[in-house]
């Protein structure tokens, strides 16, 4: 069972992202309902059970926060470009939540994830999209700014991969504490 932890984008944010999700050759756009920010990729469970992970995540105590999406970007360069995304403005409360989820994951028996945390919302996966088309698309969007919007929970997702677009199912939702002011 393929799992990950993330933040579901609220409807009004999904609508804004949907409005920029067009006009790029070779792009497979993420279905609007699936738009999210990944906090921790787990992948196929090997060892701990879903219940172990769920229990550990349920023990995460962290304050809520407001989030702003800023700009668009890509992973990979040139013919290796594989993803375009909307950036998330990093802030201490988000990093704090990420770190708490990471330590809960290790406590549940998962391997530590040592990759750098680059908060983003994937918009599309690319296949053979020429670099200049990505640049044109980014330029047509200009200076993207969406939000701020309130984040008061995070979710454990199951990823269903098939022949069509992936489907992400929320298995559990975890409330955050009131925002610190
Ligand atoms: P993404 O946020 O950059 O799109 C479900 O597949 C989520 O887990 C996606 O949002 C994806 O990242 C992330 N993901 C998938 N495979 C991954 C991998 N091998 N390493 C890290 N994250 C991965």
Backbone and ligand atoms as CSV (ligand in chain L), in Angstrom:
chain,resi,resn,atom,element,x,y,z
A,1,UNK,N,N,0.851,-1.200,0.000
A,1,UNK,CA,C,0.000,0.000,0.000
A,1,UNK,C,C,0.886,1.250,0.000
A,2,UNK,N,N,0.687,2.082,-0.986
A,2,UNK,CA,C,1.556,3.248,-1.170
A,2,UNK,C,C,0.980,4.447,-0.399
A,3,UNK,N,N,1.750,4.966,0.524
A,3,UNK,CA,C,1.244,6.018,1.421
A,3,UNK,C,C,2.092,7.287,1.361
A,4,UNK,N,N,1.469,8.383,1.685
A,4,UNK,CA,C,2.226,9.614,1.932
A,4,UNK,C,C,1.422,10.519,2.857
A,5,UNK,N,N,2.120,11.463,3.449
A,5,UNK,CA,C,1.489,12.415,4.367
A,5,UNK,C,C,1.508,13.775,3.687
A,6,UNK,N,N,0.410,14.502,3.761
A,6,UNK,CA,C,0.397,15.787,3.071
A,6,UNK,C,C,-0.691,16.714,3.579
A,7,UNK,N,N,-0.790,17.823,2.875
A,7,UNK,CA,C,-1.816,18.829,3.173
A,7,UNK,C,C,-2.681,18.964,1.929
A,8,UNK,N,N,-3.961,18.680,2.097
A,8,UNK,CA,C,-4.901,18.825,0.997
A,8,UNK,C,C,-5.136,20.317,0.727
A,9,UNK,N,N,-5.148,20.712,-0.524
A,9,UNK,CA,C,-5.445,22.114,-0.824
A,9,UNK,C,C,-6.946,22.360,-0.717
A,10,UNK,N,N,-7.355,23.452,-0.054
A,10,UNK,CA,C,-8.788,23.764,0.026
A,10,UNK,C,C,-9.353,24.077,-1.366
A,11,UNK,N,N,-10.663,23.983,-1.492
A,11,UNK,CA,C,-11.342,24.147,-2.784
A,11,UNK,C,C,-10.961,25.448,-3.505
A,12,UNK,N,N,-10.949,26.563,-2.784
A,12,UNK,CA,C,-10.679,27.836,-3.483
A,12,UNK,C,C,-9.233,27.884,-3.999
A,13,UNK,N,N,-8.335,27.192,-3.318
A,13,UNK,CA,C,-6.940,27.147,-3.780
A,13,UNK,C,C,-6.834,26.207,-4.984
A,14,UNK,N,N,-7.540,25.095,-4.911
A,14,UNK,CA,C,-7.543,24.155,-6.050
A,14,UNK,C,C,-8.077,24.852,-7.304
A,15,UNK,N,N,-9.112,25.654,-7.118
A,15,UNK,CA,C,-9.691,26.363,-8.271
A,15,UNK,C,C,-8.683,27.332,-8.883
A,16,UNK,N,N,-7.937,28.003,-8.025
A,16,UNK,CA,C,-6.921,28.949,-8.537
A,16,UNK,C,C,-5.821,28.208,-9.278
A,17,UNK,N,N,-5.442,27.041,-8.738
A,17,UNK,CA,C,-4.365,26.264,-9.373
A,17,UNK,C,C,-4.845,25.652,-10.689
A,18,UNK,N,N,-6.110,25.236,-10.685
A,18,UNK,CA,C,-6.687,24.666,-11.901
A,18,UNK,C,C,-6.633,25.696,-13.043
A,19,UNK,N,N,-6.832,26.953,-12.667
A,19,UNK,CA,C,-6.880,28.020,-13.673
A,19,UNK,C,C,-5.529,28.247,-14.357
A,20,UNK,N,N,-4.432,27.748,-13.769
A,20,UNK,CA,C,-3.128,27.910,-14.447
A,20,UNK,C,C,-2.632,26.570,-14.999
A,21,UNK,N,N,-3.488,25.524,-14.874
A,21,UNK,CA,C,-3.071,24.177,-15.283
A,21,UNK,C,C,-3.488,23.890,-16.720
A,22,UNK,N,N,-2.888,24.602,-17.636
A,22,UNK,CA,C,-3.156,24.350,-19.063
A,22,UNK,C,C,-2.000,24.945,-19.865
A,23,UNK,N,N,-1.942,24.574,-21.139
A,23,UNK,CA,C,-1.021,25.252,-22.049
A,23,UNK,C,C,0.412,24.788,-21.971
A,24,UNK,N,N,0.635,23.512,-21.680
A,24,UNK,CA,C,2.003,23.005,-21.630
A,24,UNK,C,C,2.033,21.633,-22.307
A,25,UNK,N,N,2.727,21.549,-23.445
A,25,UNK,CA,C,2.771,20.289,-24.205
A,25,UNK,C,C,3.431,19.193,-23.369
A,26,UNK,N,N,2.866,18.009,-23.422
A,26,UNK,CA,C,3.472,16.866,-22.721
A,26,UNK,C,C,3.197,16.858,-21.228
A,27,UNK,N,N,2.311,17.759,-20.749
A,27,UNK,CA,C,2.020,17.821,-19.311
A,27,UNK,C,C,0.825,16.924,-18.977
A,28,UNK,N,N,0.976,16.131,-17.929
A,28,UNK,CA,C,-0.179,15.413,-17.384
A,28,UNK,C,C,-0.557,16.161,-16.109
A,29,UNK,N,N,-1.613,16.943,-16.218
A,29,UNK,CA,C,-2.008,17.803,-15.095
A,29,UNK,C,C,-2.605,16.964,-13.974
A,30,UNK,N,N,-2.300,17.342,-12.740
A,30,UNK,CA,C,-2.873,16.648,-11.580
A,30,UNK,C,C,-4.368,16.958,-11.522
A,31,UNK,N,N,-5.179,15.940,-11.310
A,31,UNK,CA,C,-6.616,16.138,-11.163
A,31,UNK,C,C,-6.836,17.121,-10.001
A,32,UNK,N,N,-7.660,18.171,-10.214
A,32,UNK,CA,C,-7.796,19.192,-9.164
A,32,UNK,C,C,-8.065,18.628,-7.763
A,33,UNK,N,N,-8.908,17.606,-7.657
A,33,UNK,CA,C,-9.211,17.037,-6.337
A,33,UNK,C,C,-7.973,16.471,-5.651
A,34,UNK,N,N,-6.949,16.152,-6.429
A,34,UNK,CA,C,-5.742,15.521,-5.883
A,34,UNK,C,C,-4.662,16.513,-5.470
A,35,UNK,N,N,-4.891,17.814,-5.716
A,35,UNK,CA,C,-3.827,18.790,-5.460
A,35,UNK,C,C,-3.503,18.857,-3.962
A,36,UNK,N,N,-2.232,18.718,-3.648
A,36,UNK,CA,C,-1.793,18.648,-2.243
A,36,UNK,C,C,-0.334,19.050,-2.139
A,37,UNK,N,N,0.114,19.274,-0.921
A,37,UNK,CA,C,1.547,19.450,-0.647
A,37,UNK,C,C,2.007,18.211,0.113
A,38,UNK,N,N,3.034,17.556,-0.384
A,38,UNK,CA,C,3.551,16.365,0.313
A,38,UNK,C,C,4.444,16.803,1.471
A,39,UNK,N,N,4.183,16.248,2.651
A,39,UNK,CA,C,5.036,16.528,3.805
A,39,UNK,C,C,6.018,15.391,4.051
A,40,UNK,N,N,5.588,14.167,3.683
A,40,UNK,CA,C,6.437,13.000,3.931
A,40,UNK,C,C,5.989,11.873,2.996
A,41,UNK,N,N,6.871,11.488,2.081
A,41,UNK,CA,C,6.539,10.351,1.219
A,41,UNK,C,C,6.904,9.074,1.976
A,42,UNK,N,N,5.991,8.137,2.063
A,42,UNK,CA,C,6.249,6.881,2.783
A,42,UNK,C,C,6.484,5.752,1.784
A,43,UNK,N,N,5.680,5.692,0.752
A,43,UNK,CA,C,5.820,4.611,-0.225
A,43,UNK,C,C,5.171,3.339,0.285
A,44,UNK,N,N,5.599,2.226,-0.252
A,44,UNK,CA,C,5.017,0.945,0.160
A,44,UNK,C,C,5.516,0.580,1.552
A,45,UNK,N,N,4.583,0.220,2.417
A,45,UNK,CA,C,4.960,-0.112,3.792
A,45,UNK,C,C,5.724,-1.422,3.812
A,46,UNK,N,N,6.815,-1.409,4.575
A,46,UNK,CA,C,7.644,-2.601,4.676
A,46,UNK,C,C,8.073,-2.662,6.144
A,47,UNK,N,N,7.281,-3.319,6.957
A,47,UNK,CA,C,7.576,-3.352,8.398
A,47,UNK,C,C,6.373,-2.894,9.187
A,48,UNK,N,N,6.315,-1.570,9.489
A,48,UNK,CA,C,5.182,-1.090,10.287
A,48,UNK,C,C,3.854,-1.230,9.542
A,49,UNK,N,N,2.771,-1.328,10.305
A,49,UNK,CA,C,1.448,-1.414,9.693
A,49,UNK,C,C,0.879,-0.007,9.499
A,50,UNK,N,N,-0.210,0.099,8.752
A,50,UNK,CA,C,-0.885,1.392,8.595
A,50,UNK,C,C,-1.316,1.904,9.969
A,51,UNK,N,N,-1.765,0.994,10.822
A,51,UNK,CA,C,-2.181,1.404,12.170
A,51,UNK,C,C,-1.018,2.005,12.956
A,52,UNK,N,N,0.169,1.402,12.804
A,52,UNK,CA,C,1.356,1.944,13.496
A,52,UNK,C,C,1.615,3.385,13.043
A,53,UNK,N,N,1.540,3.595,11.727
A,53,UNK,CA,C,1.806,4.928,11.175
A,53,UNK,C,C,0.720,5.899,11.632
A,54,UNK,N,N,-0.527,5.435,11.562
A,54,UNK,CA,C,-1.668,6.270,11.959
A,54,UNK,C,C,-1.551,6.685,13.432
A,55,UNK,N,N,-1.192,5.733,14.277
A,55,UNK,CA,C,-1.062,6.036,15.711
A,55,UNK,C,C,0.044,7.060,15.938
A,56,UNK,N,N,1.165,6.859,15.258
A,56,UNK,CA,C,2.291,7.794,15.441
A,56,UNK,C,C,1.908,9.192,14.957
A,57,UNK,N,N,1.227,9.271,13.817
A,57,UNK,CA,C,0.831,10.590,13.295
A,57,UNK,C,C,-0.203,11.243,14.209
A,58,UNK,N,N,-1.052,10.417,14.794
A,58,UNK,CA,C,-2.056,10.937,15.732
A,58,UNK,C,C,-1.415,11.563,16.964
A,59,UNK,N,N,-0.172,11.216,17.230
A,59,UNK,CA,C,0.542,11.773,18.389
A,59,UNK,C,C,1.298,13.047,18.062
A,60,UNK,N,N,1.178,13.522,16.816
A,60,UNK,CA,C,1.878,14.766,16.439
A,60,UNK,C,C,1.103,15.962,16.989
A,61,UNK,N,N,1.770,16.784,17.771
A,61,UNK,CA,C,1.151,18.012,18.276
A,61,UNK,C,C,1.919,19.194,17.704
A,62,UNK,N,N,1.233,19.967,16.903
A,62,UNK,CA,C,1.884,21.132,16.280
A,62,UNK,C,C,0.803,22.162,16.000
A,63,UNK,N,N,1.176,23.449,16.052
A,63,UNK,CA,C,0.168,24.477,15.789
A,63,UNK,C,C,-0.170,24.623,14.308
A,64,UNK,N,N,-1.392,25.061,14.019
A,64,UNK,CA,C,-1.788,25.393,12.657
A,64,UNK,C,C,-1.050,26.648,12.204
A,65,UNK,N,N,-1.236,27.013,10.949
A,65,UNK,CA,C,-0.519,28.166,10.401
A,65,UNK,C,C,-1.208,28.589,9.109
A,66,UNK,N,N,-0.792,29.733,8.590
A,66,UNK,CA,C,-1.337,30.124,7.292
A,66,UNK,C,C,-0.251,29.953,6.241
A,67,UNK,N,N,-0.711,29.610,5.047
A,67,UNK,CA,C,0.204,29.226,3.980
A,67,UNK,C,C,-0.043,30.108,2.764
A,68,UNK,N,N,1.053,30.449,2.085
A,68,UNK,CA,C,0.943,31.224,0.846
A,68,UNK,C,C,1.675,30.484,-0.269
A,69,UNK,N,N,1.054,30.414,-1.428
A,69,UNK,CA,C,1.725,29.836,-2.592
A,69,UNK,C,C,2.360,30.973,-3.387
A,70,UNK,N,N,3.616,30.762,-3.746
A,70,UNK,CA,C,4.406,31.803,-4.403
A,70,UNK,C,C,5.167,31.274,-5.604
A,71,UNK,N,N,4.828,31.741,-6.767
A,71,UNK,CA,C,5.620,31.396,-7.948
A,71,UNK,C,C,5.440,29.971,-8.427
A,72,UNK,N,N,5.929,29.707,-9.613
A,72,UNK,CA,C,5.938,28.342,-10.136
A,72,UNK,C,C,7.388,27.953,-10.410
A,73,UNK,N,N,7.637,26.647,-10.442
A,73,UNK,CA,C,8.994,26.165,-10.684
A,73,UNK,C,C,8.956,24.769,-11.256
A,74,UNK,N,N,10.134,24.200,-11.421
A,74,UNK,CA,C,10.211,22.866,-12.029
A,74,UNK,C,C,11.259,22.015,-11.330
A,75,UNK,N,N,11.090,20.701,-11.409
A,75,UNK,CA,C,12.133,19.762,-11.007
A,75,UNK,C,C,12.716,19.204,-12.291
A,76,UNK,N,N,14.030,19.112,-12.318
A,76,UNK,CA,C,14.726,18.654,-13.512
A,76,UNK,C,C,14.950,19.835,-14.437
A,77,UNK,N,N,15.901,19.685,-15.341
A,77,UNK,CA,C,16.243,20.754,-16.287
A,77,UNK,C,C,16.355,20.195,-17.690
A,78,UNK,N,N,16.098,21.028,-18.675
A,78,UNK,CA,C,16.277,20.609,-20.054
A,78,UNK,C,C,15.420,19.398,-20.371
A,79,UNK,N,N,16.012,18.392,-21.001
A,79,UNK,CA,C,15.207,17.222,-21.367
A,79,UNK,C,C,14.923,16.337,-20.152
A,80,UNK,N,N,15.513,16.697,-18.988
A,80,UNK,CA,C,15.234,15.946,-17.754
A,80,UNK,C,C,14.114,16.592,-16.931
A,81,UNK,N,N,13.492,17.652,-17.436
A,81,UNK,CA,C,12.403,18.302,-16.688
A,81,UNK,C,C,11.275,17.298,-16.513
A,82,UNK,N,N,10.835,17.099,-15.293
A,82,UNK,CA,C,9.790,16.076,-15.093
A,82,UNK,C,C,8.577,16.559,-14.305
A,83,UNK,N,N,8.683,17.717,-13.650
A,83,UNK,CA,C,7.569,18.179,-12.814
A,83,UNK,C,C,7.499,19.700,-12.830
A,84,UNK,N,N,6.286,20.253,-12.921
A,84,UNK,CA,C,6.114,21.683,-12.624
A,84,UNK,C,C,5.234,21.828,-11.390
A,85,UNK,N,N,5.526,22.849,-10.604
A,85,UNK,CA,C,4.847,22.997,-9.317
A,85,UNK,C,C,4.620,24.467,-8.970
A,86,UNK,N,N,3.723,24.664,-7.986
A,86,UNK,CA,C,3.562,25.978,-7.358
A,86,UNK,C,C,4.355,25.929,-6.058
A,87,UNK,N,N,5.149,26.950,-5.824
A,87,UNK,CA,C,6.002,26.976,-4.630
A,87,UNK,C,C,5.217,27.329,-3.373
A,88,UNK,N,N,5.706,26.856,-2.255
A,88,UNK,CA,C,5.105,27.210,-0.959
A,88,UNK,C,C,6.133,28.022,-0.193
A,89,UNK,N,N,5.694,29.165,0.287
A,89,UNK,CA,C,6.596,30.012,1.054
A,89,UNK,C,C,6.953,29.271,2.359
A,90,UNK,N,N,8.221,28.980,2.533
A,90,UNK,CA,C,8.639,28.259,3.739
A,90,UNK,C,C,8.472,29.147,4.953
A,91,UNK,N,N,8.086,28.550,6.037
A,91,UNK,CA,C,7.961,29.306,7.272
A,91,UNK,C,C,8.142,28.347,8.445
A,92,UNK,N,N,8.535,28.884,9.605
A,92,UNK,CA,C,8.912,28.023,10.730
A,92,UNK,C,C,7.831,27.013,11.126
A,93,UNK,N,N,6.551,27.397,11.119
A,93,UNK,CA,C,5.501,26.474,11.579
A,93,UNK,C,C,5.365,25.280,10.628
A,94,UNK,N,N,5.609,25.505,9.347
A,94,UNK,CA,C,5.537,24.419,8.359
A,94,UNK,C,C,6.722,23.469,8.548
A,95,UNK,N,N,7.896,24.038,8.750
A,95,UNK,CA,C,9.101,23.210,8.967
A,95,UNK,C,C,8.951,22.430,10.279
A,96,UNK,N,N,8.381,23.073,11.274
A,96,UNK,CA,C,8.148,22.415,12.562
A,96,UNK,C,C,7.227,21.210,12.373
A,97,UNK,N,N,6.144,21.393,11.626
A,97,UNK,CA,C,5.216,20.281,11.383
A,97,UNK,C,C,5.925,19.167,10.609
A,98,UNK,N,N,6.668,19.549,9.585
A,98,UNK,CA,C,7.414,18.556,8.799
A,98,UNK,C,C,8.347,17.742,9.709
A,99,UNK,N,N,9.060,18.438,10.601
A,99,UNK,CA,C,10.020,17.749,11.481
A,99,UNK,C,C,9.298,16.810,12.451
A,100,UNK,N,N,8.150,17.252,12.957
A,100,UNK,CA,C,7.370,16.408,13.888
A,100,UNK,C,C,6.880,15.150,13.173
A,101,UNK,N,N,6.439,15.310,11.924
A,101,UNK,CA,C,5.953,14.159,11.151
A,101,UNK,C,C,7.113,13.212,10.854
A,102,UNK,N,N,8.266,13.783,10.583
A,102,UNK,CA,C,9.437,12.940,10.320
A,102,UNK,C,C,9.797,12.117,11.568
A,103,UNK,N,N,9.823,12.758,12.731
A,103,UNK,CA,C,10.200,11.975,13.923
A,103,UNK,C,C,9.113,10.966,14.276
A,104,UNK,N,N,7.840,11.300,14.040
A,104,UNK,CA,C,6.760,10.325,14.292
A,104,UNK,C,C,6.904,9.134,13.339
A,105,UNK,N,N,7.303,9.402,12.102
A,105,UNK,CA,C,7.452,8.328,11.115
A,105,UNK,C,C,8.559,7.361,11.541
A,106,UNK,N,N,9.651,7.927,12.014
A,106,UNK,CA,C,10.783,7.085,12.451
A,106,UNK,C,C,10.366,6.297,13.698
A,107,UNK,N,N,9.624,6.946,14.565
A,107,UNK,CA,C,9.124,6.257,15.774
A,107,UNK,C,C,8.218,5.084,15.386
A,108,UNK,N,N,7.477,5.241,14.305
A,108,UNK,CA,C,6.578,4.165,13.861
A,108,UNK,C,C,7.346,3.023,13.208
A,109,UNK,N,N,8.652,3.237,12.948
A,109,UNK,CA,C,9.459,2.158,12.367
A,109,UNK,C,C,9.844,2.372,10.917
A,110,UNK,N,N,9.535,3.571,10.358
A,110,UNK,CA,C,9.925,3.848,8.966
A,110,UNK,C,C,11.384,4.311,8.923
A,111,UNK,N,N,12.021,4.113,7.789
A,111,UNK,CA,C,13.385,4.611,7.612
A,111,UNK,C,C,13.374,6.131,7.603
A,112,UNK,N,N,14.448,6.729,8.122
A,112,UNK,CA,C,14.540,8.192,8.114
A,112,UNK,C,C,14.595,8.696,6.678
A,113,UNK,N,N,13.983,9.847,6.445
A,113,UNK,CA,C,14.005,10.477,5.118
A,113,UNK,C,C,14.984,11.643,5.196
A,114,UNK,N,N,16.117,11.525,4.524
A,114,UNK,CA,C,17.156,12.555,4.656
A,114,UNK,C,C,17.124,13.565,3.513
A,115,UNK,N,N,16.097,13.440,2.638
A,115,UNK,CA,C,16.031,14.396,1.528
A,115,UNK,C,C,15.638,15.777,2.040
A,116,UNK,N,N,16.133,16.783,1.338
A,116,UNK,CA,C,15.815,18.159,1.698
A,116,UNK,C,C,14.311,18.371,1.479
A,117,UNK,N,N,13.677,19.092,2.385
A,117,UNK,CA,C,12.244,19.382,2.271
A,117,UNK,C,C,12.074,20.621,1.380
A,118,UNK,N,N,11.462,20.441,0.228
A,118,UNK,CA,C,11.189,21.554,-0.697
A,118,UNK,C,C,9.684,21.662,-0.835
A,119,UNK,N,N,9.045,22.486,0.007
A,119,UNK,CA,C,7.576,22.508,-0.017
A,119,UNK,C,C,7.017,23.029,-1.335
A,120,UNK,N,N,6.100,22.283,-1.918
A,120,UNK,CA,C,5.536,22.650,-3.212
A,120,UNK,C,C,4.230,21.895,-3.419
A,121,UNK,N,N,3.469,22.349,-4.400
A,121,UNK,CA,C,2.263,21.637,-4.842
A,121,UNK,C,C,2.500,21.255,-6.295
A,122,UNK,N,N,2.639,19.954,-6.556
A,122,UNK,CA,C,2.860,19.509,-7.934
A,122,UNK,C,C,1.626,19.810,-8.765
A,123,UNK,N,N,1.856,20.434,-9.937
A,123,UNK,CA,C,0.754,20.755,-10.850
A,123,UNK,C,C,0.679,19.764,-11.992
A,124,UNK,N,N,1.829,19.324,-12.478
A,124,UNK,CA,C,1.843,18.392,-13.621
A,124,UNK,C,C,3.140,17.619,-13.651
A,125,UNK,N,N,3.057,16.421,-14.186
A,125,UNK,CA,C,4.260,15.656,-14.514
A,125,UNK,C,C,4.468,15.801,-16.014
A,126,UNK,N,N,5.726,15.918,-16.392
A,126,UNK,CA,C,6.055,16.246,-17.778
A,126,UNK,C,C,6.688,15.069,-18.499
A,127,UNK,N,N,6.425,15.037,-19.775
A,127,UNK,CA,C,7.094,14.051,-20.619
A,127,UNK,C,C,7.544,14.760,-21.884
A,128,UNK,N,N,8.846,14.877,-22.029
A,128,UNK,CA,C,9.441,15.480,-23.227
A,128,UNK,C,C,8.920,16.898,-23.486
A,129,UNK,N,N,8.710,17.656,-22.447
A,129,UNK,CA,C,8.290,19.053,-22.634
A,129,UNK,C,C,9.534,19.905,-22.864
A,130,UNK,N,N,9.610,20.603,-23.990
A,130,UNK,CA,C,10.799,21.429,-24.241
A,130,UNK,C,C,10.939,22.527,-23.187
A,131,UNK,N,N,12.187,22.791,-22.827
A,131,UNK,CA,C,12.500,23.785,-21.792
A,131,UNK,C,C,11.864,25.153,-22.104
A,132,UNK,N,N,11.930,25.568,-23.396
A,132,UNK,CA,C,11.417,26.906,-23.711
A,132,UNK,C,C,9.897,26.968,-23.511
A,133,UNK,N,N,9.218,25.821,-23.647
A,133,UNK,CA,C,7.756,25.835,-23.407
A,133,UNK,C,C,7.458,26.008,-21.918
A,134,UNK,N,N,8.302,25.406,-21.092
A,134,UNK,CA,C,8.121,25.582,-19.635
A,134,UNK,C,C,8.344,27.051,-19.278
A,135,UNK,N,N,9.391,27.613,-19.874
A,135,UNK,CA,C,9.700,29.030,-19.601
A,135,UNK,C,C,8.547,29.933,-20.063
A,136,UNK,N,N,7.980,29.644,-21.244
A,136,UNK,CA,C,6.855,30.452,-21.747
A,136,UNK,C,C,5.643,30.325,-20.831
A,137,UNK,N,N,5.391,29.093,-20.418
A,137,UNK,CA,C,4.241,28.864,-19.523
A,137,UNK,C,C,4.437,29.643,-18.218
A,138,UNK,N,N,5.651,29.539,-17.636
A,138,UNK,CA,C,5.933,30.236,-16.368
A,138,UNK,C,C,5.773,31.740,-16.544
A,139,UNK,N,N,6.228,32.223,-17.701
A,139,UNK,CA,C,6.134,33.662,-17.948
A,139,UNK,C,C,4.681,34.104,-18.103
A,140,UNK,N,N,3.870,33.230,-18.712
A,140,UNK,CA,C,2.459,33.595,-18.911
A,140,UNK,C,C,1.725,33.694,-17.564
A,141,UNK,N,N,2.227,32.970,-16.585
A,141,UNK,CA,C,1.589,33.015,-15.257
A,141,UNK,C,C,2.057,34.251,-14.493
A,142,UNK,N,N,3.306,34.603,-14.701
A,142,UNK,CA,C,3.855,35.786,-14.030
A,142,UNK,C,C,4.113,35.515,-12.562
A,143,UNK,N,N,3.828,36.497,-11.757
A,143,UNK,CA,C,4.187,36.448,-10.352
A,143,UNK,C,C,3.036,35.834,-9.543
A,144,UNK,N,N,2.984,34.521,-9.511
A,144,UNK,CA,C,1.862,33.838,-8.836
A,144,UNK,C,C,1.884,34.086,-7.323
A,145,UNK,N,N,0.750,34.473,-6.795
A,145,UNK,CA,C,0.619,34.553,-5.339
A,145,UNK,C,C,-0.797,34.119,-4.985
A,146,UNK,N,N,-0.915,33.037,-4.234
A,146,UNK,CA,C,-2.238,32.528,-3.836
A,146,UNK,C,C,-2.245,32.390,-2.320
A,147,UNK,N,N,-3.240,32.947,-1.694
A,147,UNK,CA,C,-3.338,32.867,-0.252
A,147,UNK,C,C,-3.063,34.217,0.361
A,148,UNK,N,N,-2.820,34.255,1.678
A,148,UNK,CA,C,-2.663,33.108,2.567
A,148,UNK,C,C,-3.992,32.403,2.861
A,149,UNK,N,N,-3.878,31.113,3.161
A,149,UNK,CA,C,-5.030,30.350,3.618
A,149,UNK,C,C,-4.624,29.547,4.847
A,150,UNK,N,N,-5.637,29.211,5.626
A,150,UNK,CA,C,-5.370,28.571,6.913
A,150,UNK,C,C,-5.200,27.059,6.769
A,151,UNK,N,N,-4.188,26.514,7.408
A,151,UNK,CA,C,-3.988,25.058,7.450
A,151,UNK,C,C,-4.250,24.625,8.888
A,152,UNK,N,N,-5.335,23.855,9.082
A,152,UNK,CA,C,-5.625,23.420,10.450
A,152,UNK,C,C,-5.646,21.900,10.594
A,153,UNK,N,N,-5.186,21.191,9.552
A,153,UNK,CA,C,-5.062,19.734,9.659
A,153,UNK,C,C,-4.096,19.234,8.588
A,154,UNK,N,N,-3.647,17.997,8.771
A,154,UNK,CA,C,-2.901,17.331,7.703
A,154,UNK,C,C,-3.474,15.933,7.563
A,155,UNK,N,N,-3.095,15.223,6.514
A,155,UNK,CA,C,-3.749,13.955,6.188
A,155,UNK,C,C,-2.739,12.860,5.842
A,156,UNK,N,N,-3.172,11.614,6.109
A,156,UNK,CA,C,-2.454,10.434,5.616
A,156,UNK,C,C,-3.200,9.972,4.372
A,157,UNK,N,N,-2.478,9.874,3.243
A,157,UNK,CA,C,-3.094,9.508,1.966
A,157,UNK,C,C,-2.644,8.123,1.523
A,158,UNK,N,N,-3.542,7.461,0.844
A,158,UNK,CA,C,-3.180,6.272,0.092
A,158,UNK,C,C,-3.210,6.641,-1.386
A,159,UNK,N,N,-2.149,6.263,-2.082
A,159,UNK,CA,C,-2.066,6.566,-3.506
A,159,UNK,C,C,-2.443,5.326,-4.306
A,160,UNK,N,N,-3.474,5.464,-5.116
A,160,UNK,CA,C,-3.908,4.362,-5.986
A,160,UNK,C,C,-3.378,4.644,-7.372
A,161,UNK,N,N,-2.439,3.837,-7.814
A,161,UNK,CA,C,-1.897,4.012,-9.158
A,161,UNK,C,C,-2.571,3.014,-10.079
A,162,UNK,N,N,-2.935,3.468,-11.236
A,162,UNK,CA,C,-3.554,2.550,-12.204
A,162,UNK,C,C,-3.147,2.949,-13.594
A,163,UNK,N,N,-3.975,2.663,-14.555
A,163,UNK,CA,C,-3.646,3.046,-15.925
A,163,UNK,C,C,-3.947,4.522,-16.159
A,164,UNK,N,N,-5.002,5.008,-15.530
A,164,UNK,CA,C,-5.375,6.418,-15.697
A,164,UNK,C,C,-4.624,7.272,-14.689
A,165,UNK,N,N,-5.153,8.469,-14.393
A,165,UNK,CA,C,-4.510,9.326,-13.406
A,165,UNK,C,C,-4.539,8.677,-12.020
A,166,UNK,N,N,-3.511,8.963,-11.204
A,166,UNK,CA,C,-3.473,8.432,-9.832
A,166,UNK,C,C,-4.667,8.978,-9.055
A,167,UNK,N,N,-5.123,8.219,-8.082
A,167,UNK,CA,C,-6.181,8.706,-7.208
A,167,UNK,C,C,-5.648,8.672,-5.780
A,168,UNK,N,N,-5.808,9.780,-5.067
A,168,UNK,CA,C,-5.316,9.848,-3.695
A,168,UNK,C,C,-6.494,9.801,-2.735
A,169,UNK,N,N,-6.459,8.821,-1.842
A,169,UNK,CA,C,-7.555,8.618,-0.890
A,169,UNK,C,C,-7.080,9.042,0.502
A,170,UNK,N,N,-7.874,9.861,1.185
A,170,UNK,CA,C,-7.518,10.251,2.554
A,170,UNK,C,C,-7.886,9.102,3.489
A,171,UNK,N,N,-6.871,8.553,4.174
A,171,UNK,CA,C,-7.133,7.468,5.134
A,171,UNK,C,C,-7.421,8.035,6.520
A,172,UNK,N,N,-6.701,9.080,6.893
A,172,UNK,CA,C,-6.904,9.709,8.211
A,172,UNK,C,C,-6.587,11.187,8.127
A,173,UNK,N,N,-7.235,11.920,9.001
A,173,UNK,CA,C,-6.974,13.367,9.085
A,173,UNK,C,C,-6.592,13.695,10.519
A,174,UNK,N,N,-5.618,14.597,10.688
A,174,UNK,CA,C,-5.087,14.927,12.012
A,174,UNK,C,C,-5.213,16.432,12.225
A,175,UNK,N,N,-5.886,16.808,13.297
A,175,UNK,CA,C,-6.092,18.238,13.560
A,175,UNK,C,C,-4.824,18.862,14.126
A,176,UNK,N,N,-4.562,20.086,13.708
A,176,UNK,CA,C,-3.472,20.859,14.304
A,176,UNK,C,C,-4.039,21.696,15.446
A,177,UNK,N,N,-3.147,22.184,16.278
A,177,UNK,CA,C,-3.592,22.994,17.417
A,177,UNK,C,C,-3.843,24.433,16.956
A,178,UNK,N,N,-4.542,25.216,17.783
A,178,UNK,CA,C,-4.799,26.611,17.368
A,178,UNK,C,C,-3.481,27.324,17.039
A,179,UNK,N,N,-3.576,28.184,16.044
A,179,UNK,CA,C,-2.372,28.891,15.597
A,179,UNK,C,C,-1.808,29.765,16.711
A,180,UNK,N,N,-0.477,29.792,16.831
A,180,UNK,CA,C,0.169,30.650,17.821
A,180,UNK,C,C,0.098,32.083,17.304
A,181,UNK,N,N,-0.273,33.018,18.163
A,181,UNK,CA,C,-0.281,34.427,17.711
A,181,UNK,C,C,0.632,35.268,18.566
L,1,LIG,P1,P,5.248,15.487,-5.264
L,1,LIG,O1,O,4.611,16.128,-4.070
L,1,LIG,O2,O,6.510,16.158,-5.673
L,1,LIG,O3,O,4.285,15.342,-6.407
L,1,LIG,C1,C,2.176,10.878,-4.028
L,1,LIG,O4,O,2.766,10.177,-5.064
L,1,LIG,C2,C,3.050,12.008,-3.575
L,1,LIG,O5,O,4.274,11.500,-3.065
L,1,LIG,C3,C,3.385,12.950,-4.686
L,1,LIG,O6,O,2.911,14.201,-4.307
L,1,LIG,C4,C,4.881,12.903,-4.863
L,1,LIG,O7,O,5.622,14.052,-4.829
L,1,LIG,C5,C,5.356,12.114,-3.698
L,1,LIG,N1,N,6.295,11.097,-4.176
L,1,LIG,C6,C,6.044,10.123,-5.052
L,1,LIG,N2,N,7.116,9.344,-5.230
L,1,LIG,C7,C,8.085,9.848,-4.444
L,1,LIG,C8,C,9.439,9.505,-4.187
L,1,LIG,N3,N,10.012,8.455,-4.758
L,1,LIG,N4,N,10.112,10.265,-3.327
L,1,LIG,C9,C,9.557,11.325,-2.741
L,1,LIG,N5,N,8.295,11.705,-2.942
L,1,LIG,C10,C,7.564,10.987,-3.785
